[in-house]
Amino acid sequence: MHRTPEHPVIAAVDGSENGNRALEWAVSQALLVGAPLRIVHARLYMNTIGAIMSAGFQESGADDDPVLVRVRAALAGRTGLPPIEYASHPGTPDEVLPNLGEGAQLMVLGSRGRGGFASLLLGSNGLACAARAACPVVVVPRAPAALRDPYGQLVLGVNAAAPDDSTTHFAFREASRRGARLRVVVAHPWAGPVFTPAGPLAAAAHPDGPAQDRARHQVAALVAAHLRPHTERFPEVEVEVVVAPGDAAGHLVAASMAADLVVIGRHRRRPLSPRLGSVTNAVLLHTGCPVAVVPLEECAVPATAS
């Protein structure tokens, strides 16, 4: 689907502090791209019978949704906002929200950890949207209330074995919009530490130097060919390519600590496995900044240089 500035940026709110942070990120994004903002809430406490009898909840401007009422009140009188509409949808967020992406250019929501491991667990809503929504999804992690100053840097994760033009196009476009640098991170395999949802495993022995150098040069050549049409299309974007041995998720998480946005691709959908790949999942769980997960059918540029 070709997405235009007329397609809204969706902010999914739930009344939580982290949801409010995601809303602020969505406001900034809508202003940046000149798009309307649609603020949505999935009313999971409505039962199925209530949902059937209140189809009007699916229209924007649901005045009796308490979460949206509070959001309206918080934004009332605030200047410099994009055009805003509100929508309340009956059902659980992990069922409702992914289906809303078809008519949006971007969806933004906050991560919500569960139990005593909030820093290691991403709520099912964020995982469901990142895995299934038709549009790119930005997940805003938990963080202190005050947002830090921007770093002026975006991070793009590239899989050298199967680079994805749609994800790369998204990252270059966002870097261009922000006047930001783009750091491209790509890993090549070696018997080193593996970054898992529970943290890094113990390091193993390094391969010999020449073999590692050959792997690095091969990967660098593949990435350079992949990036060429994008750098030609966005010559204003300053690009740094980091090719490093080891685990891709670990490198991306480390880079996220000094970035404004990490951009990663979603794996191609498998009929019986709609879940995210291990790298995407680990980055979402440990990131230090918002993460954009881009579906592969998003707008792309040609895969070969012109």
URSULGI-V213292 format. One record per residue. N is the residue number from 1. RES is the residue in one letter. SS is DSSP state (~ for helix, > for strand, _ for the rest). Layout:
BEGIN
N:RES:SS ; N:RES:SS
END
This chain:
BEGIN
1:M:_ ; 2:H:_ ; 3:R:_ ; 4:T:_ ; 5:P:_ ; 6:E:_ ; 7:H:_ ; 8:P:> ; 9:V:> ; 10:I:> ; 11:A:> ; 12:A:> ; 13:V:_ ; 14:D:_ ; 15:G:_ ; 16:S:_ ; 17:E:~ ; 18:N:~ ; 19:G:~ ; 20:N:~ ; 21:R:~ ; 22:A:~ ; 23:L:~ ; 24:E:~ ; 25:W:~ ; 26:A:~ ; 27:V:~ ; 28:S:~ ; 29:Q:~ ; 30:A:~ ; 31:L:~ ; 32:L:~ ; 33:V:~ ; 34:G:_ ; 35:A:_ ; 36:P:_ ; 37:L:> ; 38:R:> ; 39:I:> ; 40:V:> ; 41:H:> ; 42:A:> ; 43:R:> ; 44:L:_ ; 45:Y:_ ; 46:M:_ ; 47:N:_ ; 48:T:~ ; 49:I:~ ; 50:G:~ ; 51:A:~ ; 52:I:~ ; 53:M:~ ; 54:S:_ ; 55:A:~ ; 56:G:~ ; 57:F:~ ; 58:Q:~ ; 59:E:_ ; 60:S:> ; 61:G:_ ; 62:A:_ ; 63:D:_ ; 64:D:_ ; 65:D:_ ; 66:P:~ ; 67:V:~ ; 68:L:~ ; 69:V:~ ; 70:R:~ ; 71:V:~ ; 72:R:~ ; 73:A:~ ; 74:A:~ ; 75:L:~ ; 76:A:_ ; 77:G:_ ; 78:R:_ ; 79:T:_ ; 80:G:_ ; 81:L:_ ; 82:P:_ ; 83:P:_ ; 84:I:> ; 85:E:> ; 86:Y:> ; 87:A:> ; 88:S:> ; 89:H:> ; 90:P:> ; 91:G:_ ; 92:T:_ ; 93:P:~ ; 94:D:~ ; 95:E:~ ; 96:V:~ ; 97:L:~ ; 98:P:~ ; 99:N:~ ; 100:L:~ ; 101:G:~ ; 102:E:~ ; 103:G:~ ; 104:A:> ; 105:Q:> ; 106:L:> ; 107:M:> ; 108:V:> ; 109:L:> ; 110:G:> ; 111:S:_ ; 112:R:_ ; 113:G:_ ; 114:R:_ ; 115:G:_ ; 116:G:_ ; 117:F:_ ; 118:A:_ ; 119:S:_ ; 120:L:_ ; 121:L:_ ; 122:L:_ ; 123:G:_ ; 124:S:~ ; 125:N:~ ; 126:G:~ ; 127:L:~ ; 128:A:~ ; 129:C:~ ; 130:A:~ ; 131:A:~ ; 132:R:~ ; 133:A:_ ; 134:A:_ ; 135:C:_ ; 136:P:> ; 137:V:> ; 138:V:> ; 139:V:> ; 140:V:> ; 141:P:_ ; 142:R:_ ; 143:A:_ ; 144:P:_ ; 145:A:_ ; 146:A:_ ; 147:L:_ ; 148:R:_ ; 149:D:_ ; 150:P:_ ; 151:Y:_ ; 152:G:_ ; 153:Q:> ; 154:L:> ; 155:V:> ; 156:L:> ; 157:G:> ; 158:V:_ ; 159:N:_ ; 160:A:_ ; 161:A:_ ; 162:A:_ ; 163:P:_ ; 164:D:_ ; 165:D:~ ; 166:S:~ ; 167:T:~ ; 168:T:~ ; 169:H:~ ; 170:F:~ ; 171:A:~ ; 172:F:~ ; 173:R:~ ; 174:E:~ ; 175:A:~ ; 176:S:~ ; 177:R:~ ; 178:R:~ ; 179:G:_ ; 180:A:_ ; 181:R:> ; 182:L:> ; 183:R:> ; 184:V:> ; 185:V:> ; 186:V:> ; 187:A:> ; 188:H:> ; 189:P:_ ; 190:W:_ ; 191:A:_ ; 192:G:_ ; 193:P:_ ; 194:V:_ ; 195:F:> ; 196:T:> ; 197:P:_ ; 198:A:_ ; 199:G:> ; 200:P:> ; 201:L:_ ; 202:A:_ ; 203:A:_ ; 204:A:_ ; 205:A:_ ; 206:H:_ ; 207:P:_ ; 208:D:_ ; 209:G:~ ; 210:P:~ ; 211:A:~ ; 212:Q:~ ; 213:D:~ ; 214:R:~ ; 215:A:~ ; 216:R:~ ; 217:H:~ ; 218:Q:~ ; 219:V:~ ; 220:A:~ ; 221:A:~ ; 222:L:~ ; 223:V:~ ; 224:A:~ ; 225:A:~ ; 226:H:~ ; 227:L:~ ; 228:R:~ ; 229:P:~ ; 230:H:~ ; 231:T:~ ; 232:E:~ ; 233:R:~ ; 234:F:_ ; 235:P:_ ; 236:E:_ ; 237:V:_ ; 238:E:_ ; 239:V:> ; 240:E:> ; 241:V:> ; 242:V:> ; 243:V:> ; 244:A:> ; 245:P:> ; 246:G:_ ; 247:D:_ ; 248:A:~ ; 249:A:~ ; 250:G:~ ; 251:H:~ ; 252:L:~ ; 253:V:~ ; 254:A:~ ; 255:A:~ ; 256:S:~ ; 257:M:_ ; 258:A:_ ; 259:A:_ ; 260:D:_ ; 261:L:> ; 262:V:> ; 263:V:> ; 264:I:> ; 265:G:> ; 266:R:_ ; 267:H:_ ; 268:R:_ ; 269:R:_ ; 270:R:> ; 271:P:_ ; 272:L:_ ; 273:S:> ; 274:P:_ ; 275:R:_ ; 276:L:_ ; 277:G:_ ; 278:S:~ ; 279:V:~ ; 280:T:~ ; 281:N:~ ; 282:A:~ ; 283:V:~ ; 284:L:~ ; 285:L:~ ; 286:H:~ ; 287:T:_ ; 288:G:_ ; 289:C:_ ; 290:P:_ ; 291:V:> ; 292:A:> ; 293:V:> ; 294:V:> ; 295:P:_ ; 296:L:_ ; 297:E:_ ; 298:E:_ ; 299:C:_ ; 300:A:_ ; 301:V:_ ; 302:P:_ ; 303:A:_ ; 304:T:_ ; 305:A:_ ; 306:S:_
END
